[in-house]
């Protein structure tokens, strides 16, 4: 973005005709003054480039959170987790580990599962694995609650629901009894029979959606004797309807309570693990800051981040979420109170990210209200559309200011977003433009395919190129189908979905290799890589005869052996040493970027996959971008690589003049413009809402409301209709964005099924066209790729690295536990044993360890009183003790030493080792000597000594090094 801004000023400085014409229409300056201003601004920006900040709101908030991390109980060196799926799965598994017979967790889970089954309708399939359902909902609920900054309401509705069901049963039975004794004719249009059967079968959820308007009996003639019976039944029916509506209201409010009650317990575990591991979810940052920034802390924040911000410019303001605005508000208020400014740019008609919690109403309110009383409030609307020609503008006005504004179900959403009253004028002295609409009946013959190809062939004959054409559709699945059509007709295309480097085969193979390096027991990932193109082509370069067949036979013969890499190591030892050994040994010690460079060099990727150069560079850029968040963990990177395809961090940047048709979703096209746009529109299906919020001052209720539930209660109907309006705003805005991407010609192809309504109820009913087609006199330059020479370097560090790959999970956990306990021990005092029990209890709870406290206490006492170690745990004058001391080598590598005891004339190092493997003693000694060498540089006048303590539950073995 910074590059684009500088380029913009550069074009103004050189008085680029088109840009200068547009700019002079917006400001009251002549060309010469604009050019001079641009010159001054470029110099100022480049001279103070570090102060020239262009950030996303979330990135800006992350920097504030980092500066204030200690206030939240986090170390400032915390890691930001981009994708929390694996983290939450791990936390949920820890929660399930505590589910034992008779435990509180078991009772909670049992009750939750019972309620979930009661809520499910009779025709719903049985929930065989409720844990999966619970975890899936926990992930969604966590994200939704984090987006509100409010606390969820958790209330036990079970007693109220049980009472209401009993009341319904009594009332329905009483109505049935009254009907039988009345002799009145049954009204077959009434749903009473269905309601009675549901109550008898105790399937109360079947009452949802049942008609409640028609009484169960027909109204008798006024002269008949049973008029009183009819009135009693009608009154009883009215009472039953009220009870059923009360039940449905309770059902709506209680639906997510089982998940929320589990969430409350689950959330505590997540918080403990996050703090223990020093990690923060990217979605949590705004949530944490919400109340913090409102506590008059703004001056302190500016002090901590080392700068004061007076001027805010927010682009795409219509896509701001409520929690983002809540956090920005006090910062902006502080700036405005000190003669600062706020400049926001946006268009509520292009608010299409409601599914990401963006709220266009924030911008609407800023337009219509003076939010900041102390500041001058100016609202300006740009009256000129610099992109589209007049006929395209008129078509859009007819659709939105005409059809949508007059249609009952669209008029209110169109009014709210501004679609029914906006003003846009075309540029002066331009062609009229062209719009075409074709309505096609959807069927197996795919007539839309033929129409699409005809349009492309026609525009090519009139002098346009492939690069002038963009094909837009609503869904990614349709993008895939369209690219297949283009491929069949030999039409060059670029799909923005295919620009995601993760979709490339080479990337999937590299990800498989990283998965294996991160978890060597992942046989599937290892098998995927060694049977893939990268490894196969490297074997061909080595002139290994029948290499593919040998790998295939190996995979077949070793399919029952695990881990697979061990078998590979035995059978192909030289290949293991050539390709995998260094990477396997260094993963976890080298930065992720260095590991990626190693993979590229070892497997000669730029040589064997020259056509994938852009993909490889993008992968390296993605790793660099990932590490810029302060994260260098391979597991987190692999989770980051698994994020949904809507993220753009993995998209390859292409030159704008590559001659190929662009194919993308409407969401991807936002902010772009194309000479010709072909919009393929299919019918839209309403899927309902997963969650609907009812918000109060500081609380939020999660409710389940569908059309049937809404129809039963006026309040729920009001909440549901508001949600439906917001959804319709997003739909209308998406259609508007699609139609306004066209500069010269717009082709709309509607593919309609019999029952489809939206968007066809807004579009013409017959094939139509407006304006006239013209020959293209603006030729697009062909793109010629220049060669790119890449220099990369990968070296194996000389410092000793200890492999612990032979440790199993229990060994690792035991080692981490013991190290954590010993890192909290300073010196032995009179209260040592009492303090020790407190340390053990705290760490055991934190790490969820279930060892005997007295057994662990005895092991630690044995360590601190060991004849060879005792002196290192006692206090002396001027003695300094550092646990987990971090030092950096001359090559930039970070090391952490378990315990360093610094006296006046000597320095002693103590390293703790766990596990039973005696084959790595020499490596441990080498590591200790390396630590001594590093500390000798820091303390050249002191005598260095080192001790390794091998700790297990039975004995302590000591090795001393000098």
N, C-alpha and C positions, 0 to 999 in steps of 0.2 A: 504493500500500500504506500509506503514512503517513497518507493521508486516511482510509482504512478503520479504522486503529488509533484515530485521534482520534475518529472517529464511534462506534466501539465504547465508548470511555470516556464519550463524551457521553451515549449511551443508558443506560449504567450510572448516570451522575450524575442523569439524569431518571427513573431507576427504571422503565425500559420493561419492562412485565410479563413478556413471554416471555423476554427476554434475562436479566432479573434472576432468574427462576425457574431457568433453566439454570445460571447462574453460582453461585447460592447452593448448588446441589447439588454443586459442585466444590470450594468453599472453606469454611472454618469461620468465616465472618464474616456478620453480619446485614446487612440491606438498608441501614440507616443508615450503617454503617461502610464498606460497599462504595461508597456514593454519595460519602462524604467522601474516600475514597482516590482515586476517579476524579477528583474536583474538584482535588485536589492534583496528580495526575499530569498533567492537562490543562494546568494553569498551568506546571508544570515543563517540559513538552514545548515549549509555545509560547515560554517564556522562553529556552530553549536549543535552538531549532529546528534550528540548523545542526549541533548535535551529535547530533540524532535521525536516525540513519542506518539506512535500510533498502535493502540492495543485494543483487543477485544475487552468488553466489560469484565468478563470472567478473569482474563489475564491480569487486568488492573487490580481486581479484588484479591487475586492470589498474592500479588506483591504486598498489598496492605496486610493480608493475613500473615504472611511470612514475617513482616516487621513486628507484628503483635503476637507472634506464636506463643511466647512465654505466658501471656495473659490467658491463653486458652489451655495451658498445661502441656504444650508441645515444645519440643526442641526446635530451634530455628532451622535445623538441618533436616526437617521432615521431608518425606517424599510425597508427591502428588500422584494418586492412583487414578488413571484415566478411565479404566474399565474395572468396576468392582465385582464382576460376576464371580470370578474364582475366589476372591477374598470372602464374599458373602457365603459361598458354598462351604468354604473351610470353616467359617464361623458357625454356620448352621449345623455342620457335622459335629462340632464341639458341643453345641447345644444338645444334639441328639445323644451324645455320649453320656450325658447326665440323666437320660431318660431310663431309669431303672424302676423296677416294681416297687411301689410304695413311695417313690420320690415325688416332690412337688412338680417337677418337670413332667413326669409321667401323667400325673393327674391333669395338668394343664393341657397336655397334648391329647389325652384321651377325651377330655371334655370338648376340645376344639374339633376333633374328628367327628364326634357324635353330632355336634351342632351342624357341621358341614354336610353330613349325610342327611340330616333332617331338612335342611334347606333345599336340597336337590329334589327336583320334580320326579314324579314316578317314572317318566320315560327316559330320564337321564341314566347314562351308563354307570355301573358301580365304580367307585373310586378305589381301585385296587392298591395303589401306592399313594396314600395321602401326603407323604413326606415331600414328594415331587411337587404336588399342588401347593403345599404350604410354602416351599422355597420359592416357587415361581411368583406367588403373590407377595412374599416378603421383599423380593427385589423390586417389584413394581411399587409397592407401598412406600418403601424406603425412598425411592426417587421422587414420588409425588409429594411426600411430606417434606422432604428437603427443599422442594421448590416453593413451599409456602411460608417457611420460617415460623410456623405455628405448631402447637402441640395437639396431637390427635385426641379426640374424645374417646375414652375407653370406658364403657359402661356395661354392666351385666343386665341384659334385657330378658334373660331366661324366665325369671319368675313372672314378669309382666306378660310375656308371650304365653306361658302356660295358663295363666289366669284368663287371658283373652280367649284362648282356644276352648277352655271349659265353658265360658260364657256363650261363645258361638255355638258350641254343641248343645247346650241347654236350650238356647233360643231356636235353633233349627229343629230340634226334636219337638219343641212346643208347637212350632208352626206346622210340622207334619201331623201331629196329633189333632190340631185344630182343623186342618184341611180335611182329614178323614171324617171328622164329625160334622162338618159343615154341609156336605152334599154339593158344594160348589164345583163348577166345571174347572178342570186343570187348564191353565194357560200354557200351551206347549212352547210358546215363544219365550217363556221365562227360563232362567238358568237355575231355578231352585232345585230341580232334580239332580243336576250335576253337583250343585253345592252340597245337597243332602248326602249323596254317595261319597263325596270327598271327606265329609265330616265323619261319616260312619267308618270309613277306612283309615281315619286319622291322617289323611293326606292334605293337610291344611294349606300347603303351598299351592295346591291345585285351585284354591279360591282366587289366586291372582289371575286376572284376565277374564274372570267370569262376569257376565252381564249383571248389573245390579239395578237396572232401571225398571224392569217389568215385574210386577207382583206375580206370585205363583198361581193365582186363580183369576178366572175371568170375572169381570164386574157383572153382578146379576141385575135383572130388571128391578126397578125401584119398588114394584108392587109385591115382589116375592118376600117370603118370610125371613130369609137368611141375610138380609142387608147388614144386620149387626155383626154377623160372623165375618162377612167380607171386610168390614171396617176394622175388626179386630185383627184379621190376618194381615191387612195392609199395614196397620200400625206395627205389628210384630215384625213384618218384613222390613219396615223402615228401621226398626231397632237393630235387626240382624245386619242390615247394610252398614249401619254406623259401626257395629262391632267388627265387621269384616274389614272396613276401611281402617279402623284402629289397628287391627292385626297386620294389615299390609304396610301401614306406616311403621309399625314396630319391626316388621320383617326387613323393610328397606334400611332402617337405621342399624339393625343388628347383623345384617348380612356379613359385613367385614369384621365383626367383633372377634370371632375366633382367630382370624389372622392378626388382628391388632393386639390381642392379648399375648399371642406368641411373639409378635413383633416387639412388645415391651420388654420381654425377657431376652429376646434375641438381640435387641439393640444394645443392651448392657454389655453383652459379650463382644459385639462388634467394636464398641467404644474402647473396651479394655485392650483388645488386640491391636487396634489402630494406635493407641498410645504406646503400647509395649513395643510395636514395630516401628513407631515413628512415621506413620503413614496417614494421609488425609485424602478422602475421596474428593475429586474435583467438584462434585455436586454439593459437598458439605460446606465449602468455603463461604458461599453466600449465606447459608443457613446459620453458621457460627457468627458471622459478622452482623446479622440483622439487628439484634438487640444491642450488641457491643457499640455500633456506630451511633446509636441513639443516646448514648450515655455521656454526651458532652466530652468525648474523647478525641475529637477531630484535631485540635492543635497538637496533641501528643502523637497522633498518627503521622502528621506531616513531619514532626521532629524525627520520628523513627525511620521514615523512608528517606530522610535527608533532603527533602525538597518541599516547596509549598506550591500548590497548584491554584492558579487564579482563574484560568480560562478552560472551559470544557467545550469540546465540539463532539457531538454524538451523531453519527450517521446511522441510517436505517433505524431511526428511533421507534418506528412502529413495531419493531421486533423485540423491544425490551420487555423483560418479564417483570411481574410485580416485585419479586424479591430483589432483582437487580436495581429497580428504581428505588425501592425502600433503602437500599444501602448507598446508592448514589446521592440520595436527597440531602442528608446532613452535610456531605462534602461540598455539594453545590451551594447549599445555603450559606455555608461558611465562606466560600469564595465570593458569592454575591454581596455578602455583608462587608467585604473589603474591596469593593470596586472591581470585582471580577466579572466574568460573563459566562453565560450558557448559550450555546448556539446549537440547536438541534435541527436535523434534516430528516425528513421521512415522508411517507405517503401511506395513509391508512388504507387506501385502496389496494395496496400491495402487501398487506399483512397476511402472510400465508403460513406462518409458523406457530399457529395456535397449538399444534400437537407437541411443541417444545415449550409450552407454557408462556409463550409470548402473548402480550395483551395490548391490542391496538388502542384500547380505551385510555391507556396512560397518555398517549400522544393526543388523543381527542380531548382529554381533559386539559392538557397543557395549551391546546388551541383556544378553548372556550373560557377557561378560568385563569385568573391571575394567581398562579400557584405560589409564587414568591412575592409577597406584597411590597418588599423593599426595593425591588428591581423593576426597571422599565419593561413593559410587556409588548412585544411587536410580533405580529403574525403576518407573514407574506406568503402568497400563493403564486407559483410561477405560472403565468398564463399561456406560455408558448410550449408546445410539444416539439422538441428538436429532432425527434426520431421519425415519427410516422407521417406519411402523406395524408392529405385531407380525407380521401375516401375511407381510409382505415379508421380515422378518427370518427367519421360520421357513422360507420358501422358499429363501433363500440358504443357510441352515444345511443344508438337505437336499441342495442341489446340491454344496456345497463340503465341509462336515464329514461328509456322508454319502456321496454318489456319488463325488466326487473322491478322498476318503480311502480308499475301498475298491477303487478301480480301480487295477490295477497300474501302468499307465503314467502315472497322475496322482498317486499317493499320495506319492511322494518330492517332486515339485515343490510339492504342496499343503503338505506338512510344512515344507519350507524357507521358504516365504513366510508361513507361519502360518495358512493357510486351513483347515487340518484341526483346529485346536484353539482358535480364538479364542472369546472370550466377549463377547456383546453383549445387553443387556437393553433392552426398549423403555421409553419414558417412562411415567410413571404416568397413569392415568385418560385413556386415549386410545382411539379406535375401533380395530377389529381390522385394517382395511385390506382390500385385495383384490388377488389375483394371478390372472392368466389366462395359460394356455399353449396355443398352437395350433401343430400340426405340419402343414406344407403341403408337398405334393410339388411340386418345382420344375418348371416347364414354360413353354410359350409363352403360356399364357392369363393369366399373372400373377395368380393367385388372391390373393396377398399384398396386391396393390393394393386389391382389393375389401374384404378384411378390414380393412385400415388405415382406409379411409374409413368403414366401419361402426363401428369403435371411436370415431372422432372424432365421428360423428353421435350416437352413444349418450351420450358424456360431455357433449356440448353440451346434450342434452335434460335432463340431470340438474343443470344449473346451472353447469357449468364453462365457462370461456372458452378461446379459442385460446391465450392466454398461459399457461394452466395446463399445456399439453401440450408435451412434448419427445419428438422421435423420434430414436433413436440407432441407429447402425449402425457397422460396423467400417471401411468404406472410403469415401473421398471420392467415388469413382465412384457408389456407391450413394446418397450424399447427393444428387447431381445428379439421379438417376432419381426419387427420392422427391419432390423439389421439383417436378419435371414433373407427377407425379401430383396433387399438391396444387393446382398451378396449373390443371390441367384441370378440377378440381372447385371452382374459385373459393374455395379456402381460403387465407386470408392466412397467410403464413409468413415466417420469417427463417432463412436458412441461414447458419450461422457461417462457412461458406466464402465466401458472397457478401458478408459483412461486410468481407472483405479488399478495401480500396479499389483495389488494383491490378487487380481484376477488372472495375472500372467502365470504360465506354467513354471517359469524359472523362479518366481517368487514363492510359489507354493512348495517347490522343492527345497528352497533355502529355509523356509519356515519349518519344514519337516526336519531338516538338519538341526536347526536351533532347538526344536522341541526335544530331539534326541539328546543334544548336548545338555539341555536343562534337566532332563530326566532320562538317564541312560536305560532305564527299564522300559521305556516307551518303544516296544518292538515294532509297532506299526509305523511310527515315524522313521525309524532306522531302515526298515524294509522299503518304505516309500522312497527314501533318498537313494539307496544303493541300486534300486531298480529304475531310477529316473534318468533323464537325459544327461544331466550334469555329470554324474558318476560314470555312466556308460561311455560318454564321449572322452572322458579322461582315460578310461581303460583302452579305448581305441588308440589314443595318442601313445600309450605305452606298448602298443603292438601285442596286446595280450590276445591270444587266439581264442575264438569262441567265447569272448568275455560275457556277452549277454546270456548265452546258454549256461555258462558256469554259475552266474549269479542266480538265474532262475532255478537251476538244480539245487543250489545251496539253500535258497529260500524254501523250496519244497521239502528237502531232507531235514531241515532244521526247524520246521514249523512248530514242533512240540518242545523245543529247547528255549529256555529263557534264563537270563536275558540274551537276546539274539546277538548282540554285539560281541559277547564272549566267544560264541561259536565262530563268528566271523574272524575274530582275532586269532583263533587257533588255526583256522583253515586258510586264511589269507593274511598271514602275519606281516608280510612285506607291504601289502596294500594298506593295512591298518597303520603301520609306521609312517608311510608316505603321506597319507591323506587325513588321518583322524587323530593320531596320537598327540600332536602338539595342541590341537584345538581342544581335545578332551582334557588335557592336563591344565590348560590355561583358563578355561571357562570358569568364571567366578572370581578370577584374579585380575584379568585384564578388563578395561572398559569395553562395553558392548561394541562401540565403534571400531575398536582395534580388532575384536573378534571378527567383525564383518569384513574388515580389510584382509584379515588372515584367510577367511573363506574365499574371497575373490582371488587372492594370490595363489593359494594352494591348489585350487581347482581351475585356475587359469580362465576365469569366466569371461574377461574381456577378449580373450583369444578365441575360445570355443563358442562364445555366444555374442559375437560382435553386433548382431542385429538387435540384441537386448540391452545395448549400451544405456539407452534412456531409462530403462527399468532399473538397472543396477544403480545408476546415479540417484534415481528417486528413492530407492531403498536406503542408500546411505544418507540422503537428506532427511528421510523419515526418522532414522536412528538419531541423527544429530538434533533434529527438532525434539524428539522424545527426551534426549538427555538434557536439553535446555530447560526442561521442567524440574531438573534436579533429581532425576531418577536414572539409575544405571543398572537396574535389575532385569535379568533376561526374562523371568517369568512375567513381570509387569509389561515388558515390551511385547511379549507374545499375546498377552491379553489385549494390549493396545492394538495389535495387528488384527485382532478378532472383532473390533468394533464394527457397528453397522455401516453399510456402504454409503450412508448419507454424509459421513465425514469426508472432508476434502484433503486431509493431510497426505493421502496416498495418491492423489491424482497427478499424472504426468502433465507438465505444462507444455503446450504445443504452440508453435508459431501461429499467428493469426491467419497467415496466408497459405496454409496447407490446403491443397485443392481436394477437398473431400466434403461430402454432405455431413452436417452435424446432426446427430440423433440424440435426444435427451428428454428427460421429464421436464414438465413445466417448472417444478421447483428448482431444478438445476439451471434453467434459463434465466432466472431472476437476475436483473442487472445487466443482461446482455441484449444485443440488438443484431438483426440479420436483414439483409436486403429482401429475402423472400422467406416466409414462414408457412409451413404446411402443418396444420393442427389436426390430429386425429383424435376424435372424441368418442368415447364409448360410454354407455350408460353407467350411472353411479348407484351403488347399493348402500343403503344406510346400515351400518354395522352395530349401532348402539354405542353405549359408553361403558368403559370398564369401571370408572369411578366418577362419581359426582360429588363435589365438595359443597358443604354448607359452612361458611366461614362466619365466625364471630370476632370479637376484639383480638383475642390471642389463642383461640381454639379453632379446630377444624374437625368437622364430622365427615367421615367417608360413608357415602350412601350408595345403595344399589337401586337405580331407577331406570326402568325401561318404559315403553309405551303403556303396557298393561298396568304397571304399578302407578304410573302418572295419572291414568284415567280414574283411579280409585280415590284420589285425594287432591283437593284443590291446591294445597301448599306444595305437595310433591310435583303436581302438574306445572306449577309456576316455576319451580326450580328446573324441572326437565325442559320446559319450553325455552328458558334462558340459555341452557346448554345447547339446545337445538339451534337457536338463533346464532350463537357464536360459531357453531359448526357450519351453518349456512354462509356466514360471513367469510369463513375460510374458503369455502367452495367458490363463491362468487368472485372473491379476490384472485383465486388461482386461475379462473377463467379469464379475468381481466388481464392478469400478467401474461398469460399465453397469447392473447389477442393483440397485446401492445408491444410484442417483441418485433413485429414486422415493420420494416422501414418503407418498402415500396409496394410489395404485393403480399396479400394474406389469402391463403386457401384453407377453408375449414371443411373437413370431411366428417360428417356425423354418421356413426354406425349404430343404428337403433334396433333394439329388440322390441317386441310387442308391448311389454309392460314397462319399458324404460320411460322415466319422466325427465329427471335432470340429466344433462343440461338442455334437452331438446325442447322443453316447454319455454325456453327463452329464445330459441333460435327460429329462423324462418321455417315454414312448413313445406316449402318447395325449393327445388334447385334455383339459385339466383346468382346474379353477379352485378357488380357496381363498378363504374369507372372503365378504364380501357387498358389493355396490355400494351407495353411499349418495348422497343428494342433497347437493349442495354448498351450504353456508351461509356460505362465506367468499368474498364477491364481490371480484373484482379491479377496482380503480379504472381507468377509462379514462385514457389519457395525452393531454393537450392540449398541443401544442407552442406555446411562446411565441415571438414574433418575435425575431430576433437581428440587431442592427445591427452591421456590421463596418466598422472604419476601417482603411484601408491606405494606405501612402504609398510612392511610388517616385520617386526623382529621379535624374537623370543627373549624375554627378560632374563638377566643373568642372576638376579637375586633368587635365593632358594624359595621354592614353592612346595608346600607339603600337600600331598594328595590324601584325601580322606574318603575316596570313593568306595573303600571297602566297608565303611561303617553303614550299618543298617539304620532304619528310622529310629528304633528304640535307642541305639547307641548315640545317635546325634542328639535326640531329645534329652538323654541323660547328661551328655556333655554340655549342652546349652544350659541345663538346669544347674549343674555344679558350678560352671563358670559364672553364672548370674549370681549365685549365692556368695561365691568367693570375692566377686567384684564389690560386694557391699560390706565386706569385713575390713575394718581399718586396723586397730590394734586391740590386743587382749586387755580388758580392764576387769575390775571386780564384778561388774554387772554383765560380763561377757555372755554367760550362758543364757541369761534372761533376754538380752538383746538378740542373741542368736535365734532363739525360738520365735521372736517377733519377725526376724528377717525370713526365716524358713516358712513361716505361716503366710507371710505376704507374697513371697515369690511363688509358693505352691498354688495359691489362689490365682495369681496372675497368669501362670503358665498351665493351670488346670492339671497339676501333678498330684497323684494320689499316693505318694510314698508315706511311710511312717515318719512322723516328725522326730521321734526319739532316735530312730535309726539314722536319719540324716544328721541330726545334731551330733551323734557319736562319731560319725565319719568326719565332720568338720572339726570337732574338738581334737580328734586324732591327728588331723593335718596341722593345726596351729600349735600343737604340743609336740610334734615330731622332733626328735633330737636334731635333725638336720635343717628343720624349717623354723623352729621355735624363735630363733633370734629375729627372723624377718617379720614377726607379728607382735613384737614388743616395742614400746615407745622408748626413744632416746632423745637427748637434747639435740636440737637442730636437725633431727631426722625428718625427711619428707617421704611420704608414701603415696605413690600414684597407681591406682588400679585402672586397668584398661587404658594405658598410656598410648596415645597415638603419635607416631613419628613418620616423617616423609623422607624417602631416600632421595639421592641426587637426581635419579631418573623420574621422580614425580610419583612413585608408588607409595601408597599409604599402608602402614603396618600398625597393628594394635598389640601391645605387649601386656600380658595378664597382670603382672605386678612388678613395679620398679621401686626399690628402696634406696633412697639417696642419703648417704651420710657425708660427713665432712671430708673424708679421704677415700671413700669407696662407694661404688654403686653395685647393687645386687639385683639380678633379674631372676624372677620366678615364673616359670611357665607350667600350667596345669594341663595334663593330658588324660583322657579317658579312653576306654576301649581296651580290647585284649590283643590287638594285633601288634606283634613284636617285630614285624618286618620293616617298620618305618622308623626305628630308633635312630638310625644314621641320618635319616632325613630330618628328624626332630633336632638332633644335635647340630646339623648344618644350619637349620633355621635359627637356633639359639645363638650360634656363633655370628650369624648375620646381624641379629639384634645387638649383640655386644659390639660388633664393628660400627654399627650406626650410632650407638650411644657413646662410644669412645670419641667420635667426632664432636659430640655435644659436650662431653666431660673429659677433655684430654688429660687433665691433671689427676684424675681419680683412678683407682684400681677397679677393674671390672671383673665380676664373677657371675656365673649363671647356674641355675638349678632347674632341672625338669622333674616334676612330681607326677608320677603315674598313679592315678587314683582309681580304685574300684571299691566295691563294697566289702572286700575282704582284707586288702592290704594296701600299703603305700610304698612304692619303690622310687628311689631317688637316684638321679644321675647328676653329678656336678661337673661343670665345665669351666676352665679358667683360660 
